[in-house]
Amino acid sequence: MPGNLPPEAASFVGREHELTRLEALLDDRRLITLTGVGGVGKSRLARRAVARAAARPDGIWWVRLSPLRDPQLLTATVAHAVGLSDHSAHPLDEELCAWMADKELLLVLDTCEHLVSDVRHLAAELLQSAPGLTVLATSRERLGSPGETVLEVLPLPFEGPDSDALALFRARALAAAPGSGAVFADPGRIHVAAEVCRRLDGIPLALELAGARLRLWSLEQLAQRLGTRFEVLTDGRAVRPPRHRTMRTAIGWSHELCEPVERLLWARLSVFTGDFDVAAARAVCSGGPLAPARVERVLEGLVAKSVVRRSEERGAGARYLMLDTIREFGHDWLAELGEVRTVADRHAHWYAALSRAADQGWMGPGQVDWYRRMTAEHAQLRTALEHLLTADPAAALEMAGALWFFWFACGHVHEGRGFLDRALAGAPPGDAAHAQGLWAAGLTMLLQGDMDRAQETGARCTRVAAGLADPEPELRAAYLRAVSVLMPGDPETALALAGPRARAGHGGRTSGPGWLLCRLATGYALCDLGRFEEAAEEARGLRESCAELGERWLRAYADYILAVAALGLGQHGEAARHVRAMLSGKRLLGDRFGIALGLDVLAAAVAGLGDGELAARLLGTGHAWWRTVGRPQMGGSPSLTALRDQGERQARAAIGDAAYESAFLGGAAASTG
């Protein structure tokens, strides 16, 4: 079944009644909200329940909203999570509603309390548009939507020697101190452990924080210190509900028991939204008594105390995460220290530097690694850009422009255009960063089919580039202008703008993105003009250049041109070989737009080889992929539409209309995950 469920927490205990109730609600209701105090286990309960729930034909999709701070990015976050990489210029909420309209899926919106009104509005739109949609939200407060069913998640029962709270406390204690098993086997000491659970109100996160202390203390020491510290640390604010006070006090108690450098790291780590790696923690959080060389050891100390968790969501190196409740406490402490602006600046400039390094490395052998790394850092990139837009507009523009490949090649077109428009409006024009940002904005316009704006932006890029002593911006501007006229159907002008003569006039590095992209546009234009031999020669040159660089994304598009040229020359087997190579590269980089393009060409190739049924299935699968980018055949580009129609005609002729429709629908039902 398609979906993206996160790994389940290892310490899930009890909750059978809640699970049974929630499973029934998921079968019967369309909008369910799990509410409860921070740390009570709403997300864990949701994760366990949806894993046990009845399967949905279109999957179960988990959207983690805790790292999100800008409500304007809510729809983009949901769309990306469910696999919609919309490239149209239409409002994204409309496209998401249209995409979900015929889907039968379960959408989990996890941690909504800081976005309640926005989540309420989006959920209402989606539920109205998609009769087969069920939404499960977790939030410290209800959404307040009509038709919402609220299930309050209570703390674990803590009375008696067999309580769920005691079972969780025991599990966490054994994980922290494997030798503590004898403590829980002693009937005379169980009442002490039960008293700890009672004092902590059975709140799972509080129990875990306490259990982690058994690495250093005996159970009796823990109970004694817990009692005295609770009396000292209770904040006395009567406006807080008792369970909120318990959770806040338990975190404060854990904070007091940390070493001074651990408290300092805890506070500074609160600037991270989502997960992070050691290198980022070292760069952002070191300083004063916390030397860079100590950060990793201190971080491991916070992991041992359950303040920080290792994230299992990423495959490239160890990553770490703080739960929202703990992060909020740390951020309050950071404010007490007077370091909020200083650490936020460090965070933003670290990720700006990472973006520049990724820009430099994108066209090389590390491209796939950069794709994975920047995808892992998505939440941090957003946070950094949001900060820089107000704190340092020039740095924001430089960072947003350096991320051109992330917006253009990695499926974040709407988000990229939004950030770039804001950055361009807030920074002075005329320098290299402005030229790069303007060009990056033009790339997003191309993918959204906003060709008139892209053409205007390309002309502006040309004027700005003329004032810079660097031919690369001129080549990038030429590519932008060429594609903006090529897609609507003017290959002659595109060839004049980006062809060999134009490139020679600009000069520049033959390994730079501008030069290589112009070769790509040239290959497309030559195919459109029916000059297939020349197109193949251009594509082979582009492919060789990319292979020398170790680059994969553009190399796959060179394979695409070779496939289209082979089709034009009647070499259907050769076309199929090239396009399969293209699809392999595009899947590696998650390029949904490229996959959709490739499937249309592969369908035409296999139809030409006489396999009408496979061609129909491929066209159906291609249709499903085009839906995920929102603009089939780039909104009806003449050359792309003609190619797709050619495959359909040949497939229908080979197997008949009825068989074609059946195979097409079978392909369309295939997963695009």
matplotlib code that plots the C-alpha trace (Angstrom):
import matplotlib.pyplot as plt

x = [0.0, 1.4, 2.2, 5.0, 4.4, 7.4, 9.1, 7.1, 8.3, 9.8, 8.3, 4.6, 2.7, -1.0, -3.7, -5.8, -9.1, -8.0, -6.8, -10.0, -12.0, -9.8, -9.9, -13.7, -13.7, -11.3, -13.8, -16.8, -15.8, -14.0, -12.3, -10.9, -8.7, -6.6, -6.1, -4.2, -1.3, 2.1, 4.0, 0.9, 1.5, -0.9, 1.5, 2.4, -1.3, -2.0, 0.9, -0.1, -3.8, -3.3, -0.9, -3.7, -6.5, -8.1, -6.0, -6.8, -6.4, -4.4, -2.5, -1.9, 0.1, 1.8, 2.4, 4.6, 3.8, 5.9, 8.8, 6.5, 6.4, 5.0, 1.3, 1.6, 3.7, 1.0, -0.5, 2.9, 4.0, 0.9, 1.2, 4.8, 4.1, 1.4, 3.5, 2.0, 4.8, 2.5, 4.1, 1.1, 0.6, -2.8, -3.3, -1.8, -4.8, -7.0, -4.6, -4.4, -8.2, -8.4, -5.7, -7.4, -10.9, -11.0, -8.6, -9.4, -6.8, -6.0, -4.2, -2.5, -1.8, 0.5, 1.1, -1.4, -1.7, 0.4, -1.6, -5.1, -7.0, -5.0, -5.3, -9.0, -9.5, -7.4, -8.9, -12.4, -11.5, -10.0, -12.8, -15.4, -13.5, -12.5, -15.3, -12.9, -10.6, -10.3, -8.2, -6.7, -5.2, -3.1, -3.2, -3.1, -6.5, -9.3, -9.6, -13.1, -14.3, -18.0, -18.2, -15.0, -14.8, -12.5, -10.8, -8.9, -5.7, -5.4, -2.2, -1.5, -3.2, -0.8, -2.6, -1.4, 1.6, 0.4, -0.4, 0.5, 2.4, 4.6, 5.2, 6.4, 8.6, 10.1, 10.8, 12.5, 14.5, 15.7, 16.7, 18.7, 20.1, 19.8, 20.9, 17.9, 15.7, 16.1, 14.5, 11.2, 11.3, 11.4, 7.8, 9.0, 10.2, 7.4, 5.5, 8.3, 8.2, 4.4, 4.8, 7.1, 4.4, 1.7, 3.8, 4.3, 0.5, 1.2, 2.4, 4.5, 7.2, 7.6, 8.0, 10.6, 12.6, 12.5, 13.3, 16.4, 17.8, 18.2, 21.5, 22.9, 20.6, 18.8, 15.0, 14.8, 17.2, 15.0, 11.8, 13.3, 14.8, 11.7, 9.6, 11.8, 12.4, 8.7, 8.1, 10.8, 10.2, 6.4, 5.8, 2.7, 0.8, -2.7, -3.9, -2.0, -4.2, -2.6, -1.3, 0.3, 2.0, 3.1, 4.7, 6.3, 7.7, 9.0, 10.9, 12.2, 13.3, 15.2, 16.7, 18.0, 19.6, 21.6, 25.2, 25.5, 26.9, 24.0, 21.5, 23.3, 23.3, 19.6, 18.7, 20.7, 19.4, 15.9, 16.5, 16.4, 13.0, 12.9, 15.9, 19.6, 23.0, 26.1, 27.9, 25.0, 24.8, 28.5, 28.4, 25.3, 25.6, 29.2, 30.7, 31.6, 32.0, 30.7, 33.7, 33.1, 35.0, 32.6, 29.3, 29.0, 29.8, 27.3, 24.7, 25.1, 24.5, 21.2, 20.3, 21.0, 18.7, 15.9, 16.0, 17.2, 16.2, 18.0, 15.9, 15.5, 13.9, 17.1, 19.6, 22.6, 24.4, 23.1, 20.4, 18.8, 15.4, 13.8, 10.1, 8.2, 7.4, 11.1, 12.2, 9.7, 11.3, 14.7, 13.7, 12.3, 15.7, 17.5, 15.4, 16.4, 20.1, 19.5, 20.8, 17.8, 18.9, 22.6, 21.9, 19.2, 21.7, 24.2, 21.6, 20.5, 24.1, 25.1, 22.3, 23.0, 26.6, 25.3, 23.1, 26.1, 28.1, 25.2, 25.0, 28.7, 28.4, 25.2, 26.7, 29.2, 29.6, 28.0, 24.7, 22.7, 24.2, 23.3, 19.8, 19.3, 21.0, 19.1, 15.8, 16.7, 17.4, 14.2, 12.7, 16.0, 16.3, 12.8, 13.6, 16.9, 15.2, 12.4, 14.9, 17.1, 14.2, 13.8, 17.3, 19.5, 17.6, 20.8, 21.8, 18.2, 18.4, 21.8, 20.5, 17.3, 19.1, 21.7, 18.9, 17.7, 18.3, 16.2, 13.2, 13.7, 14.9, 13.7, 9.9, 9.5, 8.4, 5.6, 7.7, 10.7, 8.8, 7.3, 10.7, 12.4, 9.7, 9.9, 13.7, 13.9, 11.4, 13.5, 17.1, 18.8, 19.2, 22.2, 24.8, 25.5, 23.2, 20.4, 21.1, 21.1, 17.9, 16.1, 17.2, 16.1, 12.7, 12.5, 13.1, 10.1, 8.0, 9.0, 7.9, 4.6, 3.9, 4.1, 5.9, 5.2, 6.6, 9.5, 10.3, 10.2, 12.3, 14.8, 15.1, 15.7, 18.4, 20.1, 20.2, 21.6, 24.1, 25.5, 26.8, 28.7, 32.1, 31.0, 29.5, 27.7, 24.8, 24.4, 24.1, 21.6, 19.5, 19.7, 18.4, 15.5, 14.6, 15.0, 12.7, 10.1, 9.6, 10.3, 7.5, 4.8, 6.0, 8.8, 11.9, 13.5, 13.8, 14.9, 17.7, 18.8, 18.9, 20.7, 22.2, 25.9, 26.4, 24.8, 26.8, 30.0, 29.2, 28.7, 31.8, 32.1, 32.8, 31.6, 30.9, 28.8, 25.1, 24.3, 26.3, 24.9, 21.3, 21.6, 22.8, 19.7, 17.4, 19.2, 18.5, 14.8, 14.6, 16.3, 13.9, 11.0, 12.4, 12.7, 16.5, 17.0, 20.5, 21.7, 19.6, 21.2, 24.7, 23.9, 22.5, 25.6, 27.8, 25.7, 25.7, 29.5, 30.0, 27.7, 29.4, 32.8, 31.3, 29.6, 26.3, 23.0, 20.0, 20.9, 22.5, 19.1, 17.6, 20.3, 19.1, 15.5, 16.6, 18.4, 15.2, 13.1, 15.6, 15.7, 11.9, 12.0, 14.4, 12.2, 14.7, 12.1, 14.4, 17.1, 14.6, 13.4, 17.0, 17.7, 14.5, 15.0, 18.4, 16.7, 14.0, 16.7, 18.4, 15.1, 13.9, 17.2, 16.7, 12.9, 12.2, 8.5, 8.4, 11.2, 9.6, 6.3, 8.1, 10.0, 7.0, 5.3, 8.4, 8.7, 5.1, 5.6, 8.7, 7.0, 4.0, 6.3, 7.7, 4.2, 3.4, 0.1, -0.9, 2.3, 2.2, -1.3, -0.2, 2.7, 0.5, -1.8, 1.1, 2.5, -0.9, -0.8, 2.7, 1.6, -1.2, 1.4, 3.0, -0.3, 0.5, 0.2, 2.6, 3.6, 0.1, -0.2, 3.1, 2.6, 5.6, 5.0, 1.3, 2.1, 4.5, 2.0, -0.8, 1.4, 1.9, -1.9, -2.8, -0.4, -1.4, -5.2, -4.5, -2.6, -5.1, -8.4, -10.1, -11.6, -8.3, -6.5, -8.9, -8.5, -4.7, -4.6, -6.7, -4.5, -1.4, -3.1, -3.9, -0.2, 1.6, 3.6, 5.4]
y = [0.0, 3.4, 5.8, 7.3, 6.3, 7.2, 4.5, 3.5, 4.5, 1.4, 2.3, 2.1, 0.6, -0.1, 2.1, -0.9, 0.9, 4.1, 2.0, 0.2, 3.4, 5.2, 2.3, 2.4, 6.2, 5.9, 3.5, 5.7, 9.4, 11.7, 14.2, 13.0, 15.0, 13.5, 16.2, 16.2, 17.7, 17.9, 14.6, 12.5, 10.4, 11.7, 11.0, 7.6, 6.6, 7.9, 6.1, 2.8, 3.2, 4.0, 1.1, -1.2, 0.6, -0.8, -0.3, 2.6, 2.1, 5.4, 5.0, 6.4, 9.7, 11.3, 15.0, 16.2, 19.9, 20.6, 22.0, 24.3, 28.0, 29.8, 29.0, 29.9, 26.8, 24.4, 23.4, 22.9, 20.7, 18.5, 18.3, 17.3, 14.7, 13.0, 13.1, 16.1, 18.1, 20.6, 22.7, 24.8, 28.5, 27.9, 28.3, 25.2, 24.5, 24.3, 21.8, 19.7, 19.6, 18.5, 15.9, 14.4, 14.5, 10.9, 9.5, 7.2, 7.9, 8.6, 11.8, 12.3, 15.9, 15.6, 18.4, 21.1, 23.3, 26.2, 26.2, 25.5, 28.0, 27.2, 23.4, 23.8, 25.7, 23.4, 20.2, 21.6, 22.3, 18.9, 17.0, 18.8, 18.1, 14.5, 12.2, 9.3, 11.3, 10.7, 13.2, 12.4, 15.3, 15.5, 18.8, 20.1, 21.8, 20.8, 22.3, 23.5, 22.2, 21.2, 17.4, 17.0, 14.1, 14.8, 12.0, 13.2, 11.2, 10.8, 10.0, 6.3, 4.6, 4.6, 2.8, -0.7, -2.9, -3.8, -0.3, 0.9, 3.8, 1.5, -0.7, 2.3, 3.5, 0.0, -0.2, 3.2, 2.4, -0.9, 0.8, 3.4, 1.0, -2.7, -3.8, -2.2, -5.2, -6.5, -3.3, -4.1, -7.8, -6.8, -6.7, -4.5, -1.8, -1.8, 0.7, 3.2, 2.9, 3.2, 6.4, 7.9, 7.1, 8.7, 11.8, 12.2, 11.8, 8.9, 11.3, 9.2, 11.8, 12.6, 8.9, 8.5, 11.5, 10.0, 6.5, 7.7, 8.9, 5.3, 5.3, 7.4, 6.9, 4.2, 4.1, 5.5, 8.4, 9.1, 9.2, 11.4, 13.9, 13.9, 14.8, 17.7, 19.1, 19.1, 21.2, 23.7, 23.8, 24.0, 27.3, 28.2, 29.5, 28.5, 29.2, 26.0, 22.9, 20.4, 18.0, 20.9, 21.9, 18.3, 18.1, 21.5, 20.7, 17.3, 18.9, 21.6, 18.9, 17.2, 20.5, 21.2, 17.7, 18.4, 19.6, 23.4, 22.7, 20.3, 23.0, 25.4, 23.0, 22.2, 25.9, 26.5, 23.4, 24.9, 27.0, 23.8, 22.9, 19.2, 17.0, 18.0, 16.5, 16.8, 19.2, 21.6, 21.4, 22.0, 25.0, 26.6, 25.7, 26.0, 29.0, 30.2, 27.2, 24.8, 24.3, 22.8, 19.6, 19.0, 19.4, 15.8, 14.4, 16.8, 15.9, 12.2, 13.1, 14.8, 11.7, 9.5, 11.7, 11.5, 15.2, 14.6, 11.6, 10.0, 10.3, 7.2, 9.1, 9.7, 7.3, 9.5, 9.7, 10.2, 12.8, 14.1, 15.5, 17.3, 16.8, 20.0, 20.2, 19.9, 22.3, 24.9, 24.7, 25.1, 28.1, 29.8, 29.2, 30.6, 33.8, 33.9, 33.7, 36.6, 34.5, 34.0, 36.4, 35.3, 31.6, 32.2, 34.1, 31.3, 28.8, 30.8, 31.5, 27.9, 26.8, 29.6, 28.4, 24.8, 26.1, 27.7, 24.5, 22.5, 25.0, 24.4, 20.7, 20.1, 19.7, 17.1, 13.5, 14.3, 15.4, 12.4, 13.0, 16.7, 15.8, 13.6, 15.9, 19.0, 17.0, 16.0, 19.6, 21.0, 22.2, 23.9, 25.6, 27.1, 28.3, 29.9, 31.6, 33.0, 34.4, 36.0, 37.6, 40.0, 39.9, 40.0, 40.4, 40.3, 37.0, 35.7, 36.5, 34.8, 31.7, 31.5, 31.9, 29.3, 26.8, 27.1, 23.3, 22.5, 24.6, 23.6, 20.0, 18.6, 19.3, 22.5, 24.9, 26.8, 27.2, 28.3, 30.9, 32.3, 32.6, 34.1, 36.7, 37.8, 37.9, 39.8, 42.4, 42.9, 43.1, 45.7, 44.8, 44.7, 42.3, 38.7, 37.4, 39.4, 37.9, 34.4, 35.0, 36.5, 33.5, 31.0, 32.7, 32.5, 28.7, 28.3, 30.3, 27.9, 24.9, 26.5, 27.3, 31.0, 31.5, 35.2, 36.1, 33.7, 35.4, 38.9, 37.6, 36.1, 39.5, 41.2, 38.5, 39.3, 43.0, 42.3, 39.8, 42.3, 44.3, 41.4, 40.3, 36.6, 34.8, 32.2, 34.5, 35.3, 31.6, 31.1, 34.0, 32.6, 29.2, 30.9, 32.9, 29.9, 27.5, 30.2, 30.4, 26.7, 25.2, 27.3, 26.1, 28.4, 26.1, 28.4, 31.3, 29.0, 27.6, 31.2, 32.0, 28.9, 27.1, 26.6, 30.0, 31.8, 29.8, 30.6, 34.3, 34.2, 32.1, 30.7, 27.4, 24.4, 22.7, 25.4, 25.0, 27.7, 26.1, 22.7, 23.9, 25.7, 22.4, 20.8, 23.5, 23.1, 19.4, 19.9, 22.6, 20.4, 17.6, 19.9, 21.0, 17.4, 17.6, 14.4, 13.6, 17.0, 16.6, 13.3, 14.7, 17.6, 15.2, 12.9, 15.9, 17.0, 13.4, 13.1, 16.5, 15.4, 12.0, 13.7, 15.8, 12.9, 14.7, 12.7, 15.1, 16.7, 13.5, 11.9, 14.6, 14.0, 10.4, 11.8, 13.8, 10.8, 8.7, 11.3, 11.6, 7.8, 7.8, 10.4, 8.2, 5.2, 3.4, 2.3, -0.2, 2.4, 4.9, 2.5, 1.8, 5.5, 6.3, 3.5, 4.9, 8.3, 6.9, 5.2, 8.6, 10.4, 7.9, 8.2, 11.9, 11.9, 14.0, 13.5, 15.8, 13.9, 10.5, 11.7, 12.9, 9.6, 7.4, 9.2, 8.5, 4.9, 4.3, 5.7, 3.5, 0.2, 1.0, 1.4, -2.1, -3.5, -3.9, -2.0, -3.3, -2.3, 1.1, 1.6, 0.7, 3.0, 5.9, 5.2, 5.3, 8.4, 10.0, 9.3, 10.9, 13.9, 14.4, 14.6, 17.6, 19.2, 20.0, 17.1, 17.6, 20.9, 22.3, 21.1, 21.9, 21.0, 18.8, 16.9, 16.4, 15.1, 12.6, 11.3, 11.2, 9.2, 6.5, 6.3, 6.1, 3.2, 1.4, 1.7, 0.5, -2.6, -3.8, -2.0, 0.6, -1.6, -3.3, 0.0, 1.6, -1.4, -1.4, 2.4, 2.3, -0.5, 1.6, 4.7, 2.7, 1.9, 3.6, 6.7, 6.5]
z = [0.0, -0.9, 2.0, 4.0, 7.7, 10.0, 12.0, 15.1, 18.6, 20.3, 23.7, 22.8, 25.8, 26.4, 24.8, 23.7, 24.5, 22.7, 19.7, 19.4, 19.6, 17.1, 14.6, 14.7, 14.2, 11.2, 9.6, 10.3, 10.5, 8.1, 10.5, 13.8, 16.1, 18.9, 21.6, 24.8, 26.7, 25.1, 25.7, 26.3, 23.2, 20.6, 17.7, 18.9, 19.2, 15.8, 14.3, 15.9, 15.0, 11.3, 10.9, 12.2, 10.3, 7.2, 4.0, 1.7, -2.1, -2.4, 0.8, 4.3, 4.2, 7.2, 7.3, 10.1, 10.8, 13.9, 11.9, 9.9, 11.0, 8.0, 7.5, 3.8, 3.3, 4.8, 1.5, -0.1, 2.8, 2.5, -1.3, -1.1, 1.5, -0.6, -3.8, -5.6, -7.1, -8.8, -11.6, -12.5, -11.8, -10.3, -6.5, -4.9, -2.7, -5.8, -7.4, -4.3, -4.0, -7.6, -7.3, -4.2, -5.7, -6.8, -4.2, -1.3, 1.3, 4.9, 5.6, 9.1, 10.0, 13.0, 15.5, 14.4, 17.5, 16.1, 12.8, 14.0, 11.8, 8.7, 9.2, 9.8, 6.6, 4.4, 5.9, 5.2, 1.5, 1.1, 2.7, 0.6, -2.6, -1.9, -0.7, -0.2, 2.1, 5.9, 7.9, 11.3, 13.1, 16.3, 18.3, 21.8, 21.0, 18.7, 15.2, 15.7, 12.4, 11.6, 11.7, 13.7, 16.1, 19.1, 21.0, 24.0, 24.7, 28.5, 30.4, 31.0, 34.0, 36.9, 39.7, 40.7, 40.0, 36.5, 35.2, 31.7, 33.2, 35.2, 32.2, 30.1, 33.0, 33.3, 29.6, 29.5, 32.6, 31.2, 27.9, 29.8, 32.5, 31.5, 35.0, 36.6, 35.9, 39.4, 40.7, 39.0, 40.0, 43.7, 45.0, 47.9, 45.5, 43.0, 45.1, 44.8, 41.0, 41.2, 43.2, 40.6, 37.9, 40.1, 40.7, 37.0, 36.3, 33.9, 31.1, 28.8, 28.0, 31.7, 32.5, 29.8, 31.1, 34.6, 33.5, 31.7, 35.1, 36.3, 34.5, 37.3, 40.3, 42.3, 42.1, 45.7, 44.8, 41.8, 43.8, 46.5, 44.1, 42.0, 45.0, 46.2, 42.7, 41.9, 45.0, 44.0, 40.2, 40.0, 38.3, 40.3, 37.3, 38.2, 34.6, 33.5, 33.7, 36.2, 33.5, 31.7, 34.9, 35.5, 32.1, 32.3, 35.8, 34.7, 31.8, 34.2, 36.6, 33.8, 32.8, 36.3, 36.4, 33.2, 33.4, 32.6, 29.1, 28.4, 29.4, 27.1, 24.2, 24.9, 24.7, 21.5, 19.8, 20.1, 16.9, 14.8, 13.3, 12.4, 12.6, 12.3, 12.1, 14.2, 11.9, 12.0, 15.8, 16.1, 13.9, 15.3, 19.0, 19.9, 21.6, 25.1, 27.5, 24.8, 22.5, 19.0, 20.0, 22.9, 21.1, 20.0, 23.4, 25.1, 22.4, 23.3, 26.9, 26.0, 24.0, 27.1, 29.1, 26.5, 25.9, 22.3, 20.1, 17.3, 14.2, 12.0, 9.1, 7.1, 5.8, 5.4, 8.7, 12.3, 12.7, 15.9, 16.9, 19.9, 20.6, 20.5, 24.2, 25.0, 22.3, 23.5, 27.0, 25.5, 23.5, 26.6, 28.2, 25.2, 25.5, 29.2, 28.1, 25.6, 22.7, 20.5, 17.7, 17.9, 17.5, 14.9, 12.9, 13.2, 12.1, 9.1, 7.9, 8.3, 6.0, 3.6, 3.4, 2.9, 0.0, -1.7, -1.3, -2.8, -5.7, -6.4, -6.1, -8.0, -11.4, -10.2, -8.9, -5.6, -7.2, -5.8, -2.4, -2.5, -3.6, -0.6, 1.9, 0.9, 0.9, 4.5, 5.4, 3.9, 7.2, 8.2, 4.8, 5.2, 8.7, 7.6, 4.7, 6.8, 9.3, 6.6, 4.8, 7.7, 9.3, 6.2, 2.9, 0.7, 2.3, 1.8, -1.9, -2.3, -0.5, -2.4, -5.7, -4.7, -4.2, -7.9, -8.4, -5.3, -6.6, -10.2, -10.1, -6.8, -7.0, -4.9, -7.6, -5.7, -2.6, -4.5, -6.5, -3.3, -1.5, -4.6, -5.2, -1.6, -1.7, -4.9, -3.5, -0.4, -1.8, -3.9, -7.7, -9.9, -8.4, -9.2, -6.4, -8.0, -11.4, -9.9, -8.0, -11.0, -13.1, -10.5, -10.4, -14.2, -13.9, -11.6, -14.1, -16.9, -14.9, -14.0, -17.7, -17.1, -20.4, -20.9, -17.4, -18.0, -21.3, -19.6, -16.8, -19.3, -20.9, -17.5, -16.8, -20.1, -19.2, -15.7, -17.0, -19.5, -16.6, -15.0, -16.1, -16.4, -19.4, -17.2, -16.3, -20.1, -20.9, -18.2, -19.4, -23.0, -21.8, -20.0, -23.1, -25.4, -23.4, -22.9, -26.7, -27.4, -25.3, -26.9, -30.3, -31.7, -32.0, -34.6, -32.2, -29.4, -31.6, -32.4, -28.7, -27.4, -30.4, -31.1, -32.7, -29.8, -27.2, -29.0, -28.9, -25.1, -24.4, -20.9, -19.4, -21.3, -18.0, -16.4, -15.9, -18.4, -21.2, -20.5, -20.2, -23.6, -25.2, -23.7, -25.2, -28.5, -28.6, -27.9, -30.6, -33.2, -32.5, -32.9, -36.3, -37.4, -37.6, -35.7, -36.6, -35.4, -32.3, -31.5, -32.0, -29.7, -27.1, -27.3, -26.7, -23.7, -22.3, -22.6, -20.8, -18.0, -17.8, -17.4, -14.6, -12.9, -13.3, -13.5, -13.8, -17.1, -18.4, -18.1, -20.2, -22.8, -22.9, -23.4, -26.5, -27.8, -27.4, -29.2, -32.0, -32.4, -32.6, -35.3, -37.2, -36.8, -34.4, -31.8, -30.1, -29.7, -28.4, -25.8, -24.7, -24.2, -22.4, -20.0, -19.1, -18.7, -16.3, -14.2, -13.6, -13.0, -10.4, -8.5, -8.2, -7.6, -10.8, -11.3, -14.2, -16.0, -15.2, -16.8, -19.9, -20.2, -19.9, -22.8, -25.0, -23.8, -24.7, -28.2, -28.6, -27.5, -29.6, -32.6, -31.7, -31.9, -28.2, -27.9, -24.5, -22.8, -24.6, -23.2, -19.7, -19.9, -21.1, -18.2, -15.7, -17.4, -17.0, -13.3, -13.1, -15.1, -12.6, -9.8, -11.5, -12.4, -16.1, -18.5, -21.4, -19.9, -20.3, -23.9, -25.5, -29.2, -29.5, -26.3, -27.0, -30.5, -29.2, -26.6, -29.2, -31.6, -29.0, -28.3, -32.0, -32.6, -29.4, -30.3, -33.8, -32.4, -29.8, -30.3, -28.3, -25.6, -24.8, -24.9, -22.3, -20.0, -20.2, -19.8, -16.6, -15.2, -15.8, -14.3, -11.1, -10.7, -7.8, -8.5, -5.1]

ax = plt.figure().add_subplot(projection="3d")
ax.plot(x, y, z, "-o")
ax.set_aspect("equal")
plt.show()
